[in-house]
Amino acid sequence: MQCGTVFEELAVDVLAELPGAARLEVLALVDRVRHAPRAWPDVRDPGSVEEIREAFGARCWIQYMPHDGAIEVREIGWAG
């Protein structure tokens, strides 16, 4: 776990299965998101009270929830 970042169990599983370079790319995206969590679009369903956002890197994406001073990474995707 990075400071200010919580990973859901599924995200941890995906991260663990990625090769080293892919893992570093995902973690770099997580770090950018952690520093500017509301820079990416809110994708929550109408009526949802949870703020859910998605951020995209060159070959990866994450779905996350911003919290005061932290983010919760819910899903990780890899297209590399």
Order of alpha helices (4+ residues) and beta strands (2+ residues): beta-alpha-alpha-beta-beta-beta
